[in-house]
Amino acid sequence: MSRLMGKGEWLMKFDEIKAAVMNLDEGEHRRVVLELLPAIWPKIVGDDSCIQLLRKLVDEESVNRYQQEHMDHI
């Protein structure tokens, strides 16, 4: 299991980080995408599995399906 390390000591396990992020409010989720993802992008851009997942998340069909499911109710 991966852990976040700070100044020579383990601070949080990956599952704790994930739980903390999932418990953020919608505005903070947006900040994670807008600020955190670009910050780590250079480190993951060479990983094919990351690229494939991101393409799947933003492909036109997925976006259209999401909009139909969530935005059409406004």
PQR file of N, CA, C, O and H, with PARSE charges and radii, in Angstrom:
ATOM      1  N   MET A   1       0.841  -1.181   0.000 -0.4000 1.5000
ATOM      2  CA  MET A   1       0.000   0.000   0.000 -0.0000 2.0000
ATOM      3  C   MET A   1       0.886   1.245   0.000  0.5500 1.7000
ATOM      4  O   MET A   1       1.845   1.321   0.769 -0.5500 1.4000
ATOM      5  N   SER A   2       0.581   2.198  -0.837 -0.4000 1.5000
ATOM      6  CA  SER A   2       1.363   3.424  -0.946 -0.0000 2.0000
ATOM      7  C   SER A   2       1.028   4.371   0.194  0.5500 1.7000
ATOM      8  O   SER A   2      -0.088   4.397   0.713 -0.5500 1.4000
ATOM      9  H   SER A   2      -0.198   2.136  -1.462  0.4000 1.0000
ATOM     10  N   ARG A   3       2.029   5.139   0.558 -0.4000 1.5000
ATOM     11  CA  ARG A   3       1.833   6.140   1.605 -0.0000 2.0000
ATOM     12  C   ARG A   3       2.423   7.469   1.173  0.5500 1.7000
ATOM     13  O   ARG A   3       3.354   7.510   0.369 -0.5500 1.4000
ATOM     14  H   ARG A   3       2.935   5.118   0.137  0.4000 1.0000
ATOM     15  N   LEU A   4       1.883   8.551   1.704 -0.4000 1.5000
ATOM     16  CA  LEU A   4       2.409   9.886   1.492 -0.0000 2.0000
ATOM     17  C   LEU A   4       3.488  10.114   2.538  0.5500 1.7000
ATOM     18  O   LEU A   4       3.257   9.915   3.731 -0.5500 1.4000
ATOM     19  H   LEU A   4       1.126   8.517   2.356  0.4000 1.0000
ATOM     20  N   MET A   5       4.656  10.529   2.093 -0.4000 1.5000
ATOM     21  CA  MET A   5       5.764  10.723   3.019 -0.0000 2.0000
ATOM     22  C   MET A   5       6.059  12.200   3.177  0.5500 1.7000
ATOM     23  O   MET A   5       6.058  12.945   2.197 -0.5500 1.4000
ATOM     24  H   MET A   5       4.844  10.691   1.124  0.4000 1.0000
ATOM     25  N   GLY A   6       6.308  12.622   4.390 -0.4000 1.5000
ATOM     26  CA  GLY A   6       6.647  14.014   4.656 -0.0000 2.0000
ATOM     27  C   GLY A   6       7.771  14.104   5.649  0.5500 1.7000
ATOM     28  O   GLY A   6       7.650  13.612   6.771 -0.5500 1.4000
ATOM     29  H   GLY A   6       6.308  12.017   5.186  0.4000 1.0000
ATOM     30  N   LYS A   7       8.865  14.722   5.259 -0.4000 1.5000
ATOM     31  CA  LYS A   7      10.025  14.945   6.116 -0.0000 2.0000
ATOM     32  C   LYS A   7      10.458  13.678   6.848  0.5500 1.7000
ATOM     33  O   LYS A   7      10.686  13.699   8.058 -0.5500 1.4000
ATOM     34  H   LYS A   7       8.963  15.122   4.348  0.4000 1.0000
ATOM     35  N   GLY A   8      10.568  12.580   6.109 -0.4000 1.5000
ATOM     36  CA  GLY A   8      11.096  11.352   6.677 -0.0000 2.0000
ATOM     37  C   GLY A   8      10.109  10.480   7.428  0.5500 1.7000
ATOM     38  O   GLY A   8      10.488   9.432   7.949 -0.5500 1.4000
ATOM     39  H   GLY A   8      10.382  12.563   5.126  0.4000 1.0000
ATOM     40  N   GLU A   9       8.859  10.887   7.495 -0.4000 1.5000
ATOM     41  CA  GLU A   9       7.866  10.058   8.187 -0.0000 2.0000
ATOM     42  C   GLU A   9       6.634   9.877   7.322  0.5500 1.7000
ATOM     43  O   GLU A   9       6.314  10.727   6.491 -0.5500 1.4000
ATOM     44  H   GLU A   9       8.550  11.739   7.072  0.4000 1.0000
ATOM     45  N   TRP A  10       5.946   8.764   7.523 -0.4000 1.5000
ATOM     46  CA  TRP A  10       4.732   8.488   6.754 -0.0000 2.0000
ATOM     47  C   TRP A  10       3.586   9.279   7.346  0.5500 1.7000
ATOM     48  O   TRP A  10       3.341   9.227   8.551 -0.5500 1.4000
ATOM     49  H   TRP A  10       6.206   8.074   8.197  0.4000 1.0000
ATOM     50  N   LEU A  11       2.887  10.006   6.503 -0.4000 1.5000
ATOM     51  CA  LEU A  11       1.774  10.834   6.956 -0.0000 2.0000
ATOM     52  C   LEU A  11       0.424  10.170   6.735  0.5500 1.7000
ATOM     53  O   LEU A  11      -0.385  10.080   7.658 -0.5500 1.4000
ATOM     54  H   LEU A  11       3.086  10.048   5.523  0.4000 1.0000
ATOM     55  N   MET A  12       0.179   9.709   5.524 -0.4000 1.5000
ATOM     56  CA  MET A  12      -1.116   9.121   5.198 -0.0000 2.0000
ATOM     57  C   MET A  12      -0.929   7.967   4.228  0.5500 1.7000
ATOM     58  O   MET A  12      -0.053   7.998   3.363 -0.5500 1.4000
ATOM     59  H   MET A  12       0.836   9.783   4.774  0.4000 1.0000
ATOM     60  N   LYS A  13      -1.755   6.962   4.386 -0.4000 1.5000
ATOM     61  CA  LYS A  13      -1.812   5.866   3.425 -0.0000 2.0000
ATOM     62  C   LYS A  13      -2.671   6.328   2.247  0.5500 1.7000
ATOM     63  O   LYS A  13      -3.486   7.241   2.377 -0.5500 1.4000
ATOM     64  H   LYS A  13      -2.466   6.937   5.089  0.4000 1.0000
ATOM     65  N   PHE A  14      -2.475   5.685   1.100 -0.4000 1.5000
ATOM     66  CA  PHE A  14      -3.237   6.057  -0.090 -0.0000 2.0000
ATOM     67  C   PHE A  14      -4.740   6.022   0.176  0.5500 1.7000
ATOM     68  O   PHE A  14      -5.458   6.938  -0.225 -0.5500 1.4000
ATOM     69  H   PHE A  14      -1.813   4.943   0.994  0.4000 1.0000
ATOM     70  N   ASP A  15      -5.222   4.978   0.846 -0.4000 1.5000
ATOM     71  CA  ASP A  15      -6.665   4.870   1.111 -0.0000 2.0000
ATOM     72  C   ASP A  15      -7.168   6.030   1.967  0.5500 1.7000
ATOM     73  O   ASP A  15      -8.309   6.465   1.816 -0.5500 1.4000
ATOM     74  H   ASP A  15      -4.639   4.234   1.172  0.4000 1.0000
ATOM     75  N   GLU A  16      -6.327   6.526   2.856 -0.4000 1.5000
ATOM     76  CA  GLU A  16      -6.712   7.676   3.679 -0.0000 2.0000
ATOM     77  C   GLU A  16      -6.782   8.943   2.833  0.5500 1.7000
ATOM     78  O   GLU A  16      -7.671   9.775   3.013 -0.5500 1.4000
ATOM     79  H   GLU A  16      -5.400   6.173   2.979  0.4000 1.0000
ATOM     80  N   ILE A  17      -5.832   9.079   1.905 -0.4000 1.5000
ATOM     81  CA  ILE A  17      -5.854  10.227   1.000 -0.0000 2.0000
ATOM     82  C   ILE A  17      -7.107  10.171   0.125  0.5500 1.7000
ATOM     83  O   ILE A  17      -7.799  11.174  -0.043 -0.5500 1.4000
ATOM     84  H   ILE A  17      -5.110   8.403   1.758  0.4000 1.0000
ATOM     85  N   LYS A  18      -7.390   8.997  -0.426 -0.4000 1.5000
ATOM     86  CA  LYS A  18      -8.565   8.827  -1.282 -0.0000 2.0000
ATOM     87  C   LYS A  18      -9.844   9.159  -0.514  0.5500 1.7000
ATOM     88  O   LYS A  18     -10.709   9.871  -1.024 -0.5500 1.4000
ATOM     89  H   LYS A  18      -6.828   8.182  -0.289  0.4000 1.0000
ATOM     90  N   ALA A  19      -9.963   8.651   0.700 -0.4000 1.5000
ATOM     91  CA  ALA A  19     -11.151   8.931   1.514 -0.0000 2.0000
ATOM     92  C   ALA A  19     -11.279  10.421   1.803  0.5500 1.7000
ATOM     93  O   ALA A  19     -12.380  10.970   1.763 -0.5500 1.4000
ATOM     94  H   ALA A  19      -9.260   8.073   1.115  0.4000 1.0000
ATOM     95  N   ALA A  20     -10.166  11.073   2.092 -0.4000 1.5000
ATOM     96  CA  ALA A  20     -10.190  12.507   2.364 -0.0000 2.0000
ATOM     97  C   ALA A  20     -10.655  13.281   1.132  0.5500 1.7000
ATOM     98  O   ALA A  20     -11.468  14.198   1.246 -0.5500 1.4000
ATOM     99  H   ALA A  20      -9.272  10.627   2.125  0.4000 1.0000
ATOM    100  N   VAL A  21     -10.148  12.921  -0.035 -0.4000 1.5000
ATOM    101  CA  VAL A  21     -10.550  13.596  -1.270 -0.0000 2.0000
ATOM    102  C   VAL A  21     -12.027  13.344  -1.560  0.5500 1.7000
ATOM    103  O   VAL A  21     -12.749  14.264  -1.946 -0.5500 1.4000
ATOM    104  H   VAL A  21      -9.488  12.176  -0.128  0.4000 1.0000
ATOM    105  N   MET A  22     -12.478  12.112  -1.378 -0.4000 1.5000
ATOM    106  CA  MET A  22     -13.877  11.790  -1.656 -0.0000 2.0000
ATOM    107  C   MET A  22     -14.828  12.507  -0.699  0.5500 1.7000
ATOM    108  O   MET A  22     -15.995  12.715  -1.034 -0.5500 1.4000
ATOM    109  H   MET A  22     -11.892  11.364  -1.065  0.4000 1.0000
ATOM    110  N   ASN A  23     -14.353  12.885   0.474 -0.4000 1.5000
ATOM    111  CA  ASN A  23     -15.190  13.581   1.454 -0.0000 2.0000
ATOM    112  C   ASN A  23     -15.195  15.100   1.271  0.5500 1.7000
ATOM    113  O   ASN A  23     -15.883  15.809   2.005 -0.5500 1.4000
ATOM    114  H   ASN A  23     -13.406  12.716   0.747  0.4000 1.0000
ATOM    115  N   LEU A  24     -14.438  15.597   0.304 -0.4000 1.5000
ATOM    116  CA  LEU A  24     -14.448  17.026   0.021 -0.0000 2.0000
ATOM    117  C   LEU A  24     -15.778  17.420  -0.604  0.5500 1.7000
ATOM    118  O   LEU A  24     -16.489  16.586  -1.165 -0.5500 1.4000
ATOM    119  H   LEU A  24     -13.879  15.021  -0.292  0.4000 1.0000
ATOM    120  N   ASP A  25     -16.102  18.710  -0.498 -0.4000 1.5000
ATOM    121  CA  ASP A  25     -17.334  19.160  -1.155 -0.0000 2.0000
ATOM    122  C   ASP A  25     -17.088  19.334  -2.653  0.5500 1.7000
ATOM    123  O   ASP A  25     -15.954  19.233  -3.120 -0.5500 1.4000
ATOM    124  H   ASP A  25     -15.525  19.387  -0.042  0.4000 1.0000
ATOM    125  N   GLU A  26     -18.148  19.592  -3.391 -0.4000 1.5000
ATOM    126  CA  GLU A  26     -18.083  19.655  -4.848 -0.0000 2.0000
ATOM    127  C   GLU A  26     -17.084  20.698  -5.342  0.5500 1.7000
ATOM    128  O   GLU A  26     -16.368  20.464  -6.316 -0.5500 1.4000
ATOM    129  H   GLU A  26     -19.069  19.674  -3.012  0.4000 1.0000
ATOM    130  N   GLY A  27     -17.035  21.838  -4.676 -0.4000 1.5000
ATOM    131  CA  GLY A  27     -16.097  22.892  -5.065 -0.0000 2.0000
ATOM    132  C   GLY A  27     -14.652  22.455  -4.903  0.5500 1.7000
ATOM    133  O   GLY A  27     -13.798  22.775  -5.731 -0.5500 1.4000
ATOM    134  H   GLY A  27     -17.616  22.028  -3.885  0.4000 1.0000
ATOM    135  N   GLU A  28     -14.385  21.721  -3.828 -0.4000 1.5000
ATOM    136  CA  GLU A  28     -13.030  21.231  -3.607 -0.0000 2.0000
ATOM    137  C   GLU A  28     -12.688  20.112  -4.592  0.5500 1.7000
ATOM    138  O   GLU A  28     -11.535  19.989  -5.004 -0.5500 1.4000
ATOM    139  H   GLU A  28     -15.078  21.461  -3.156  0.4000 1.0000
ATOM    140  N   HIS A  29     -13.673  19.296  -4.974 -0.4000 1.5000
ATOM    141  CA  HIS A  29     -13.429  18.284  -6.019 -0.0000 2.0000
ATOM    142  C   HIS A  29     -12.988  18.979  -7.299  0.5500 1.7000
ATOM    143  O   HIS A  29     -12.072  18.519  -7.980 -0.5500 1.4000
ATOM    144  H   HIS A  29     -14.609  19.396  -4.639  0.4000 1.0000
ATOM    145  N   ARG A  30     -13.633  20.070  -7.616 -0.4000 1.5000
ATOM    146  CA  ARG A  30     -13.290  20.836  -8.817 -0.0000 2.0000
ATOM    147  C   ARG A  30     -11.850  21.337  -8.719  0.5500 1.7000
ATOM    148  O   ARG A  30     -11.101  21.283  -9.695 -0.5500 1.4000
ATOM    149  H   ARG A  30     -14.378  20.443  -7.063  0.4000 1.0000
ATOM    150  N   ARG A  31     -11.470  21.821  -7.544 -0.4000 1.5000
ATOM    151  CA  ARG A  31     -10.088  22.297  -7.347 -0.0000 2.0000
ATOM    152  C   ARG A  31      -9.083  21.165  -7.525  0.5500 1.7000
ATOM    153  O   ARG A  31      -8.000  21.380  -8.069 -0.5500 1.4000
ATOM    154  H   ARG A  31     -12.079  21.864  -6.752  0.4000 1.0000
ATOM    155  N   VAL A  32      -9.431  19.962  -7.073 -0.4000 1.5000
ATOM    156  CA  VAL A  32      -8.533  18.819  -7.251 -0.0000 2.0000
ATOM    157  C   VAL A  32      -8.269  18.610  -8.736  0.5500 1.7000
ATOM    158  O   VAL A  32      -7.128  18.407  -9.151 -0.5500 1.4000
ATOM    159  H   VAL A  32     -10.311  19.787  -6.631  0.4000 1.0000
ATOM    160  N   VAL A  33      -9.343  18.661  -9.535 -0.4000 1.5000
ATOM    161  CA  VAL A  33      -9.190  18.446 -10.977 -0.0000 2.0000
ATOM    162  C   VAL A  33      -8.431  19.605 -11.614  0.5500 1.7000
ATOM    163  O   VAL A  33      -7.546  19.378 -12.439 -0.5500 1.4000
ATOM    164  H   VAL A  33     -10.270  18.826  -9.197  0.4000 1.0000
ATOM    165  N   LEU A  34      -8.755  20.820 -11.253 -0.4000 1.5000
ATOM    166  CA  LEU A  34      -8.156  21.983 -11.901 -0.0000 2.0000
ATOM    167  C   LEU A  34      -6.742  22.302 -11.424  0.5500 1.7000
ATOM    168  O   LEU A  34      -5.950  22.863 -12.182 -0.5500 1.4000
ATOM    169  H   LEU A  34      -9.474  21.004 -10.583  0.4000 1.0000
ATOM    170  N   GLU A  35      -6.413  21.954 -10.182 -0.4000 1.5000
ATOM    171  CA  GLU A  35      -5.103  22.315  -9.634 -0.0000 2.0000
ATOM    172  C   GLU A  35      -4.192  21.110  -9.421  0.5500 1.7000
ATOM    173  O   GLU A  35      -3.007  21.166  -9.749 -0.5500 1.4000
ATOM    174  H   GLU A  35      -7.056  21.499  -9.566  0.4000 1.0000
ATOM    175  N   LEU A  36      -4.724  20.041  -8.885 -0.4000 1.5000
ATOM    176  CA  LEU A  36      -3.883  18.889  -8.573 -0.0000 2.0000
ATOM    177  C   LEU A  36      -3.548  18.063  -9.805  0.5500 1.7000
ATOM    178  O   LEU A  36      -2.392  17.690 -10.002 -0.5500 1.4000
ATOM    179  H   LEU A  36      -5.687  19.996  -8.618  0.4000 1.0000
ATOM    180  N   LEU A  37      -4.532  17.776 -10.627 -0.4000 1.5000
ATOM    181  CA  LEU A  37      -4.284  16.971 -11.822 -0.0000 2.0000
ATOM    182  C   LEU A  37      -3.218  17.606 -12.731  0.5500 1.7000
ATOM    183  O   LEU A  37      -2.308  16.905 -13.172 -0.5500 1.4000
ATOM    184  H   LEU A  37      -5.471  18.080 -10.467  0.4000 1.0000
ATOM    185  N   PRO A  38      -3.307  18.910 -13.020 -0.5600 1.5000
ATOM    186  CA  PRO A  38      -2.237  19.502 -13.829  0.2800 2.0000
ATOM    187  C   PRO A  38      -0.859  19.438 -13.160  0.5500 1.7000
ATOM    188  O   PRO A  38       0.160  19.360 -13.847 -0.5500 1.4000
ATOM    189  N   ALA A  39      -0.827  19.472 -11.843 -0.4000 1.5000
ATOM    190  CA  ALA A  39       0.451  19.421 -11.137 -0.0000 2.0000
ATOM    191  C   ALA A  39       1.108  18.045 -11.249  0.5500 1.7000
ATOM    192  O   ALA A  39       2.333  17.946 -11.305 -0.5500 1.4000
ATOM    193  H   ALA A  39      -1.655  19.535 -11.286  0.4000 1.0000
ATOM    194  N   ILE A  40       0.294  16.981 -11.282 -0.4000 1.5000
ATOM    195  CA  ILE A  40       0.883  15.643 -11.375 -0.0000 2.0000
ATOM    196  C   ILE A  40       0.932  15.125 -12.807  0.5500 1.7000
ATOM    197  O   ILE A  40       1.552  14.096 -13.072 -0.5500 1.4000
ATOM    198  H   ILE A  40      -0.701  17.061 -11.236  0.4000 1.0000
ATOM    199  N   TRP A  41       0.283  15.830 -13.733 -0.4000 1.5000
ATOM    200  CA  TRP A  41       0.224  15.384 -15.128 -0.0000 2.0000
ATOM    201  C   TRP A  41       1.599  15.064 -15.705  0.5500 1.7000
ATOM    202  O   TRP A  41       1.751  14.004 -16.311 -0.5500 1.4000
ATOM    203  H   TRP A  41      -0.221  16.667 -13.517  0.4000 1.0000
ATOM    204  N   PRO A  42       2.605  15.917 -15.551 -0.5600 1.5000
ATOM    205  CA  PRO A  42       3.915  15.590 -16.142  0.2800 2.0000
ATOM    206  C   PRO A  42       4.494  14.266 -15.633  0.5500 1.7000
ATOM    207  O   PRO A  42       5.282  13.631 -16.334 -0.5500 1.4000
ATOM    208  N   LYS A  43       4.120  13.854 -14.454 -0.4000 1.5000
ATOM    209  CA  LYS A  43       4.640  12.607 -13.883 -0.0000 2.0000
ATOM    210  C   LYS A  43       3.900  11.374 -14.396  0.5500 1.7000
ATOM    211  O   LYS A  43       4.448  10.272 -14.373 -0.5500 1.4000
ATOM    212  H   LYS A  43       3.479  14.370 -13.886  0.4000 1.0000
ATOM    213  N   ILE A  44       2.653  11.550 -14.862 -0.4000 1.5000
ATOM    214  CA  ILE A  44       1.860  10.388 -15.285 -0.0000 2.0000
ATOM    215  C   ILE A  44       1.640  10.315 -16.785  0.5500 1.7000
ATOM    216  O   ILE A  44       1.103   9.326 -17.284 -0.5500 1.4000
ATOM    217  H   ILE A  44       2.208  12.445 -14.881  0.4000 1.0000
ATOM    218  N   VAL A  45       2.049  11.355 -17.517 -0.4000 1.5000
ATOM    219  CA  VAL A  45       1.737  11.430 -18.938 -0.0000 2.0000
ATOM    220  C   VAL A  45       2.343  10.270 -19.733  0.5500 1.7000
ATOM    221  O   VAL A  45       1.834   9.937 -20.803 -0.5500 1.4000
ATOM    222  H   VAL A  45       2.485  12.159 -17.112  0.4000 1.0000
ATOM    223  N   GLY A  46       3.394   9.661 -19.247 -0.4000 1.5000
ATOM    224  CA  GLY A  46       4.000   8.533 -19.946 -0.0000 2.0000
ATOM    225  C   GLY A  46       3.379   7.196 -19.623  0.5500 1.7000
ATOM    226  O   GLY A  46       3.764   6.185 -20.212 -0.5500 1.4000
ATOM    227  H   GLY A  46       3.808   9.931 -18.378  0.4000 1.0000
ATOM    228  N   ASP A  47       2.432   7.158 -18.707 -0.4000 1.5000
ATOM    229  CA  ASP A  47       1.800   5.914 -18.285 -0.0000 2.0000
ATOM    230  C   ASP A  47       0.564   5.656 -19.150  0.5500 1.7000
ATOM    231  O   ASP A  47      -0.433   6.371 -19.050 -0.5500 1.4000
ATOM    232  H   ASP A  47       2.120   7.978 -18.229  0.4000 1.0000
ATOM    233  N   ASP A  48       0.639   4.634 -19.992 -0.4000 1.5000
ATOM    234  CA  ASP A  48      -0.458   4.347 -20.916 -0.0000 2.0000
ATOM    235  C   ASP A  48      -1.782   4.094 -20.218  0.5500 1.7000
ATOM    236  O   ASP A  48      -2.825   4.504 -20.726 -0.5500 1.4000
ATOM    237  H   ASP A  48       1.449   4.053 -20.073  0.4000 1.0000
ATOM    238  N   SER A  49      -1.773   3.432 -19.070 -0.4000 1.5000
ATOM    239  CA  SER A  49      -3.035   3.148 -18.383 -0.0000 2.0000
ATOM    240  C   SER A  49      -3.698   4.441 -17.907  0.5500 1.7000
ATOM    241  O   SER A  49      -4.924   4.548 -17.928 -0.5500 1.4000
ATOM    242  H   SER A  49      -0.925   3.098 -18.658  0.4000 1.0000
ATOM    243  N   CYS A  50      -2.903   5.419 -17.479 -0.4000 1.5000
ATOM    244  CA  CYS A  50      -3.461   6.712 -17.065 -0.0000 2.0000
ATOM    245  C   CYS A  50      -4.052   7.450 -18.258  0.5500 1.7000
ATOM    246  O   CYS A  50      -5.146   8.009 -18.175 -0.5500 1.4000
ATOM    247  H   CYS A  50      -1.907   5.332 -17.461  0.4000 1.0000
ATOM    248  N   ILE A  51      -3.325   7.445 -19.359 -0.4000 1.5000
ATOM    249  CA  ILE A  51      -3.796   8.126 -20.565 -0.0000 2.0000
ATOM    250  C   ILE A  51      -5.095   7.495 -21.063  0.5500 1.7000
ATOM    251  O   ILE A  51      -6.028   8.211 -21.424 -0.5500 1.4000
ATOM    252  H   ILE A  51      -2.437   6.990 -19.427  0.4000 1.0000
ATOM    253  N   GLN A  52      -5.164   6.178 -21.087 -0.4000 1.5000
ATOM    254  CA  GLN A  52      -6.373   5.492 -21.552 -0.0000 2.0000
ATOM    255  C   GLN A  52      -7.569   5.839 -20.672  0.5500 1.7000
ATOM    256  O   GLN A  52      -8.665   6.080 -21.177 -0.5500 1.4000
ATOM    257  H   GLN A  52      -4.406   5.596 -20.793  0.4000 1.0000
ATOM    258  N   LEU A  53      -7.359   5.863 -19.350 -0.4000 1.5000
ATOM    259  CA  LEU A  53      -8.457   6.199 -18.447 -0.0000 2.0000
ATOM    260  C   LEU A  53      -8.925   7.633 -18.670  0.5500 1.7000
ATOM    261  O   LEU A  53     -10.128   7.889 -18.727 -0.5500 1.4000
ATOM    262  H   LEU A  53      -6.468   5.667 -18.940  0.4000 1.0000
ATOM    263  N   LEU A  54      -7.994   8.562 -18.795 -0.4000 1.5000
ATOM    264  CA  LEU A  54      -8.377   9.951 -19.023 -0.0000 2.0000
ATOM    265  C   LEU A  54      -9.111  10.124 -20.345  0.5500 1.7000
ATOM    266  O   LEU A  54     -10.071  10.889 -20.426 -0.5500 1.4000
ATOM    267  H   LEU A  54      -7.017   8.354 -18.749  0.4000 1.0000
ATOM    268  N   ARG A  55      -8.668   9.423 -21.375 -0.4000 1.5000
ATOM    269  CA  ARG A  55      -9.381   9.495 -22.665 -0.0000 2.0000
ATOM    270  C   ARG A  55     -10.798   8.962 -22.530  0.5500 1.7000
ATOM    271  O   ARG A  55     -11.739   9.519 -23.094 -0.5500 1.4000
ATOM    272  H   ARG A  55      -7.888   8.801 -21.308  0.4000 1.0000
ATOM    273  N   LYS A  56     -10.940   7.888 -21.783 -0.4000 1.5000
ATOM    274  CA  LYS A  56     -12.267   7.305 -21.571 -0.0000 2.0000
ATOM    275  C   LYS A  56     -13.172   8.282 -20.816  0.5500 1.7000
ATOM    276  O   LYS A  56     -14.359   8.403 -21.117 -0.5500 1.4000
ATOM    277  H   LYS A  56     -10.175   7.435 -21.325  0.4000 1.0000
ATOM    278  N   LEU A  57     -12.596   8.973 -19.834 -0.4000 1.5000
ATOM    279  CA  LEU A  57     -13.377   9.910 -19.037 -0.0000 2.0000
ATOM    280  C   LEU A  57     -13.861  11.107 -19.844  0.5500 1.7000
ATOM    281  O   LEU A  57     -14.924  11.659 -19.563 -0.5500 1.4000
ATOM    282  H   LEU A  57     -11.632   8.874 -19.589  0.4000 1.0000
ATOM    283  N   VAL A  58     -13.093  11.505 -20.833 -0.4000 1.5000
ATOM    284  CA  VAL A  58     -13.438  12.722 -21.565 -0.0000 2.0000
ATOM    285  C   VAL A  58     -13.867  12.480 -23.009  0.5500 1.7000
ATOM    286  O   VAL A  58     -14.013  13.431 -23.776 -0.5500 1.4000
ATOM    287  H   VAL A  58     -12.229  11.057 -21.061  0.4000 1.0000
ATOM    288  N   ASP A  59     -14.069  11.217 -23.386 -0.4000 1.5000
ATOM    289  CA  ASP A  59     -14.515  11.000 -24.763 -0.0000 2.0000
ATOM    290  C   ASP A  59     -15.915  11.582 -24.948  0.5500 1.7000
ATOM    291  O   ASP A  59     -16.679  11.697 -23.990 -0.5500 1.4000
ATOM    292  H   ASP A  59     -13.951  10.444 -22.762  0.4000 1.0000
ATOM    293  N   GLU A  60     -16.234  11.939 -26.156 -0.4000 1.5000
ATOM    294  CA  GLU A  60     -17.475  12.647 -26.460 -0.0000 2.0000
ATOM    295  C   GLU A  60     -18.717  11.879 -26.022  0.5500 1.7000
ATOM    296  O   GLU A  60     -19.661  12.474 -25.502 -0.5500 1.4000
ATOM    297  H   GLU A  60     -15.613  11.846 -26.934  0.4000 1.0000
ATOM    298  N   GLU A  61     -18.724  10.588 -26.222 -0.4000 1.5000
ATOM    299  CA  GLU A  61     -19.882   9.777 -25.852 -0.0000 2.0000
ATOM    300  C   GLU A  61     -20.112   9.815 -24.331  0.5500 1.7000
ATOM    301  O   GLU A  61     -21.246   9.942 -23.868 -0.5500 1.4000
ATOM    302  H   GLU A  61     -17.957  10.105 -26.644  0.4000 1.0000
ATOM    303  N   SER A  62     -19.022   9.703 -23.569 -0.4000 1.5000
ATOM    304  CA  SER A  62     -19.145   9.742 -22.105 -0.0000 2.0000
ATOM    305  C   SER A  62     -19.652  11.091 -21.628  0.5500 1.7000
ATOM    306  O   SER A  62     -20.497  11.161 -20.735 -0.5500 1.4000
ATOM    307  H   SER A  62     -18.101   9.600 -23.945  0.4000 1.0000
ATOM    308  N   VAL A  63     -19.142  12.159 -22.217 -0.4000 1.5000
ATOM    309  CA  VAL A  63     -19.571  13.500 -21.838 -0.0000 2.0000
ATOM    310  C   VAL A  63     -21.046  13.693 -22.177  0.5500 1.7000
ATOM    311  O   VAL A  63     -21.810  14.205 -21.359 -0.5500 1.4000
ATOM    312  H   VAL A  63     -18.455  12.102 -22.942  0.4000 1.0000
ATOM    313  N   ASN A  64     -21.445  13.288 -23.374 -0.4000 1.5000
ATOM    314  CA  ASN A  64     -22.853  13.417 -23.775 -0.0000 2.0000
ATOM    315  C   ASN A  64     -23.764  12.612 -22.866  0.5500 1.7000
ATOM    316  O   ASN A  64     -24.825  13.094 -22.467 -0.5500 1.4000
ATOM    317  H   ASN A  64     -20.825  12.872 -24.038  0.4000 1.0000
ATOM    318  N   ARG A  65     -23.361  11.383 -22.531 -0.4000 1.5000
ATOM    319  CA  ARG A  65     -24.165  10.536 -21.651 -0.0000 2.0000
ATOM    320  C   ARG A  65     -24.304  11.184 -20.272  0.5500 1.7000
ATOM    321  O   ARG A  65     -25.392  11.197 -19.697 -0.5500 1.4000
ATOM    322  H   ARG A  65     -22.500  10.991 -22.855  0.4000 1.0000
ATOM    323  N   TYR A  66     -23.215  11.714 -19.750 -0.4000 1.5000
ATOM    324  CA  TYR A  66     -23.261  12.377 -18.440 -0.0000 2.0000
ATOM    325  C   TYR A  66     -24.195  13.582 -18.476  0.5500 1.7000
ATOM    326  O   TYR A  66     -25.006  13.778 -17.571 -0.5500 1.4000
ATOM    327  H   TYR A  66     -22.331  11.703 -20.217  0.4000 1.0000
ATOM    328  N   GLN A  67     -24.074  14.386 -19.531 -0.4000 1.5000
ATOM    329  CA  GLN A  67     -24.924  15.566 -19.638 -0.0000 2.0000
ATOM    330  C   GLN A  67     -26.394  15.178 -19.721  0.5500 1.7000
ATOM    331  O   GLN A  67     -27.240  15.826 -19.105 -0.5500 1.4000
ATOM    332  H   GLN A  67     -23.416  14.227 -20.266  0.4000 1.0000
ATOM    333  N   GLN A  68     -26.705  14.141 -20.465 -0.4000 1.5000
ATOM    334  CA  GLN A  68     -28.085  13.691 -20.566 -0.0000 2.0000
ATOM    335  C   GLN A  68     -28.608  13.188 -19.229  0.5500 1.7000
ATOM    336  O   GLN A  68     -29.760  13.440 -18.874 -0.5500 1.4000
ATOM    337  H   GLN A  68     -26.018  13.614 -20.966  0.4000 1.0000
ATOM    338  N   GLU A  69     -27.764  12.480 -18.490 -0.4000 1.5000
ATOM    339  CA  GLU A  69     -28.193  11.919 -17.212 -0.0000 2.0000
ATOM    340  C   GLU A  69     -28.316  12.982 -16.123  0.5500 1.7000
ATOM    341  O   GLU A  69     -29.184  12.871 -15.257 -0.5500 1.4000
ATOM    342  H   GLU A  69     -26.828  12.276 -18.778  0.4000 1.0000
ATOM    343  N   HIS A  70     -27.473  14.001 -16.148 -0.4000 1.5000
ATOM    344  CA  HIS A  70     -27.412  14.931 -15.027 -0.0000 2.0000
ATOM    345  C   HIS A  70     -27.846  16.361 -15.367  0.5500 1.7000
ATOM    346  O   HIS A  70     -28.470  17.024 -14.538 -0.5500 1.4000
ATOM    347  H   HIS A  70     -26.768  14.091 -16.852  0.4000 1.0000
ATOM    348  N   MET A  71     -27.537  16.828 -16.525 -0.4000 1.5000
ATOM    349  CA  MET A  71     -27.814  18.218 -16.853 -0.0000 2.0000
ATOM    350  C   MET A  71     -29.225  18.416 -17.412  0.5500 1.7000
ATOM    351  O   MET A  71     -29.798  19.496 -17.271 -0.5500 1.4000
ATOM    352  H   MET A  71     -27.030  16.290 -17.198  0.4000 1.0000
ATOM    353  N   ASP A  72     -29.771  17.417 -18.025 -0.4000 1.5000
ATOM    354  CA  ASP A  72     -31.095  17.573 -18.616 -0.0000 2.0000
ATOM    355  C   ASP A  72     -32.183  17.755 -17.568  0.5500 1.7000
ATOM    356  O   ASP A  72     -33.307  18.132 -17.898 -0.5500 1.4000
ATOM    357  H   ASP A  72     -29.305  16.539 -18.140  0.4000 1.0000
ATOM    358  N   HIS A  73     -31.859  17.493 -16.316 -0.4000 1.5000
ATOM    359  CA  HIS A  73     -32.854  17.605 -15.250 -0.0000 2.0000
ATOM    360  C   HIS A  73     -32.920  19.004 -14.661  0.5500 1.7000
ATOM    361  O   HIS A  73     -33.715  19.265 -13.759 -0.5500 1.4000
ATOM    362  H   HIS A  73     -30.945  17.187 -16.047  0.4000 1.0000
ATOM    363  N   ILE A  74     -32.091  19.897 -15.166 -0.4000 1.5000
ATOM    364  CA  ILE A  74     -32.068  21.279 -14.632 -0.0000 2.0000
ATOM    365  C   ILE A  74     -33.227  22.054 -15.194  0.5500 1.7000
ATOM    366  O   ILE A  74     -33.395  23.231 -14.877 -0.5500 1.4000
ATOM    367  H   ILE A  74     -31.445  19.685 -15.899  0.4000 1.0000
TER
END
